[in-house]
Amino acid sequence: QVQLVESGGGLVQAGGSLRLSCVASGSIFRGYAMGWYRQAPGKPRELVAGITNTGTNTAYADSVKGRFTISRDNAKNTVYLQMNSLKPDDTGVYYCNQAWRQNTYWGQGTQVTVSS
């Protein structure tokens, strides 16, 4: 069964922090690079952070570099996104999925709203 379940979003003031979690089914998670994507209102979905299958290497969009940290727990099929120093421009729905691939199945995402 293919499954992606994101959680941890919410409403936060600018400068605040949130930690997102995503539990994925093994068929999606095991052996694959994973990433967090963001879809801001009226904009296409973009990859903001990626992590290799072993967790050794990470990459970030310039807009979040130095503020967001992606990590994964391979024993739990879970990927995390620690978001610090949040800005109103970080507002959007956040999704996890395989990174650097064309994905056809998506979970419901988790809404992050940053107020100024």
C-alpha positions as a Markdown table, in Angstrom:
| # | Residue | x | y | z |
|---|---|---|---|---|
| 1 | Gln | 0.0 | 0.0 | 0.0 |
| 2 | Val | 1.4 | 3.4 | -1.0 |
| 3 | Gln | 1.2 | 5.9 | 1.8 |
| 4 | Leu | 2.6 | 9.3 | 2.6 |
| 5 | Val | 1.3 | 10.9 | 5.8 |
| 6 | Glu | 2.6 | 14.4 | 6.7 |
| 7 | Ser | 2.0 | 16.1 | 10.0 |
| 8 | Gly | 3.3 | 18.9 | 12.2 |
| 9 | Gly | 2.1 | 22.0 | 10.4 |
| 10 | Gly | 0.3 | 24.9 | 12.0 |
| 11 | Leu | 0.0 | 28.6 | 12.5 |
| 12 | Val | 3.2 | 30.3 | 13.8 |
| 13 | Gln | 4.5 | 33.8 | 14.0 |
| 14 | Ala | 7.4 | 35.0 | 12.0 |
| 15 | Gly | 10.6 | 34.0 | 13.6 |
| 16 | Gly | 9.1 | 30.8 | 15.1 |
| 17 | Ser | 9.8 | 27.2 | 14.5 |
| 18 | Leu | 7.9 | 24.0 | 13.4 |
| 19 | Arg | 9.0 | 20.4 | 13.0 |
| 20 | Leu | 7.3 | 18.5 | 10.2 |
| 21 | Ser | 7.1 | 14.7 | 10.1 |
| 22 | Cys | 6.3 | 12.3 | 7.3 |
| 23 | Val | 5.7 | 8.6 | 7.5 |
| 24 | Ala | 6.0 | 6.8 | 4.2 |
| 25 | Ser | 5.3 | 3.3 | 3.1 |
| 26 | Gly | 8.4 | 1.2 | 2.5 |
| 27 | Ser | 7.9 | 1.0 | -1.2 |
| 28 | Ile | 8.4 | 4.8 | -1.4 |
| 29 | Phe | 10.9 | 5.3 | 1.3 |
| 30 | Arg | 13.4 | 2.5 | 1.4 |
| 31 | Gly | 16.5 | 3.0 | -0.7 |
| 32 | Tyr | 15.3 | 6.4 | -2.1 |
| 33 | Ala | 16.3 | 9.9 | -1.6 |
| 34 | Met | 13.4 | 11.8 | 0.1 |
| 35 | Gly | 12.4 | 15.4 | 0.0 |
| 36 | Trp | 10.1 | 18.0 | 1.3 |
| 37 | Tyr | 8.1 | 20.1 | -1.2 |
| 38 | Arg | 6.2 | 23.3 | -0.7 |
| 39 | Gln | 3.3 | 24.6 | -2.6 |
| 40 | Ala | 2.6 | 28.3 | -1.9 |
| 41 | Pro | -0.7 | 29.8 | -2.8 |
| 42 | Gly | -0.9 | 30.4 | -6.6 |
| 43 | Lys | 2.5 | 28.9 | -7.2 |
| 44 | Pro | 3.7 | 25.5 | -8.4 |
| 45 | Arg | 5.0 | 22.9 | -6.0 |
| 46 | Glu | 8.8 | 23.2 | -5.4 |
| 47 | Leu | 11.4 | 21.0 | -3.7 |
| 48 | Val | 12.8 | 22.8 | -0.7 |
| 49 | Ala | 14.9 | 20.1 | 0.9 |
| 50 | Gly | 16.3 | 16.7 | -0.1 |
| 51 | Ile | 18.2 | 14.0 | 1.6 |
| 52 | Thr | 19.9 | 10.9 | 0.2 |
| 53 | Asn | 18.8 | 7.4 | 1.0 |
| 54 | Thr | 21.5 | 7.0 | 3.6 |
| 55 | Gly | 21.1 | 10.4 | 5.1 |
| 56 | Thr | 24.7 | 11.3 | 4.2 |
| 57 | Asn | 23.9 | 14.3 | 1.9 |
| 58 | Thr | 21.3 | 17.0 | 2.0 |
| 59 | Ala | 20.4 | 19.8 | -0.3 |
| 60 | Tyr | 18.3 | 22.9 | 0.1 |
| 61 | Ala | 16.6 | 25.6 | -2.0 |
| 62 | Asp | 18.3 | 28.9 | -1.6 |
| 63 | Ser | 15.2 | 30.3 | 0.0 |
| 64 | Val | 15.4 | 28.0 | 3.0 |
| 65 | Lys | 19.2 | 27.4 | 3.3 |
| 66 | Gly | 20.5 | 27.9 | 6.8 |
| 67 | Arg | 17.0 | 27.9 | 8.3 |
| 68 | Phe | 15.6 | 24.4 | 7.5 |
| 69 | Thr | 17.1 | 21.0 | 8.3 |
| 70 | Ile | 16.0 | 17.8 | 6.7 |
| 71 | Ser | 16.7 | 14.4 | 8.4 |
| 72 | Arg | 15.4 | 10.9 | 8.2 |
| 73 | Asp | 15.0 | 7.8 | 10.4 |
| 74 | Asn | 15.3 | 4.8 | 8.1 |
| 75 | Ala | 14.1 | 2.4 | 10.9 |
| 76 | Lys | 10.8 | 4.3 | 11.0 |
| 77 | Asn | 10.4 | 5.1 | 7.4 |
| 78 | Thr | 10.1 | 8.7 | 8.5 |
| 79 | Val | 11.5 | 12.0 | 7.2 |
| 80 | Tyr | 11.6 | 15.2 | 9.2 |
| 81 | Leu | 11.9 | 18.9 | 8.4 |
| 82 | Gln | 13.0 | 21.2 | 11.1 |
| 83 | Met | 12.0 | 24.8 | 10.2 |
| 84 | Asn | 13.5 | 27.7 | 12.1 |
| 85 | Ser | 13.3 | 31.5 | 11.7 |
| 86 | Leu | 10.1 | 31.1 | 9.7 |
| 87 | Lys | 9.0 | 33.8 | 7.4 |
| 88 | Pro | 5.6 | 34.7 | 5.9 |
| 89 | Asp | 7.0 | 33.5 | 2.5 |
| 90 | Asp | 7.3 | 30.0 | 4.0 |
| 91 | Thr | 3.5 | 29.7 | 4.1 |
| 92 | Gly | 2.1 | 26.9 | 2.0 |
| 93 | Val | 1.3 | 23.2 | 2.0 |
| 94 | Tyr | 4.2 | 21.0 | 2.7 |
| 95 | Tyr | 4.5 | 17.5 | 1.2 |
| 96 | Cys | 7.1 | 14.8 | 1.4 |
| 97 | Asn | 8.0 | 12.4 | -1.4 |
| 98 | Gln | 10.9 | 11.0 | -3.2 |
| 99 | Ala | 13.3 | 13.7 | -4.1 |
| 100 | Trp | 14.6 | 14.6 | -7.6 |
| 101 | Arg | 12.0 | 12.4 | -9.3 |
| 102 | Gln | 8.7 | 12.9 | -11.1 |
| 103 | Asn | 6.2 | 11.7 | -8.5 |
| 104 | Thr | 2.6 | 10.8 | -9.4 |
| 105 | Tyr | 1.2 | 9.9 | -6.0 |
| 106 | Trp | 1.1 | 12.6 | -3.2 |
| 107 | Gly | -0.2 | 12.6 | 0.3 |
| 108 | Gln | -2.5 | 15.2 | 1.7 |
| 109 | Gly | 0.3 | 17.5 | 2.9 |
| 110 | Thr | 0.4 | 19.6 | 6.0 |
| 111 | Gln | -0.5 | 23.4 | 6.0 |
| 112 | Val | 2.1 | 25.8 | 7.4 |
| 113 | Thr | 1.0 | 29.4 | 7.9 |
| 114 | Val | 3.4 | 32.0 | 9.1 |
| 115 | Ser | 2.0 | 35.3 | 10.2 |
| 116 | Ser | 3.9 | 38.6 | 10.1 |
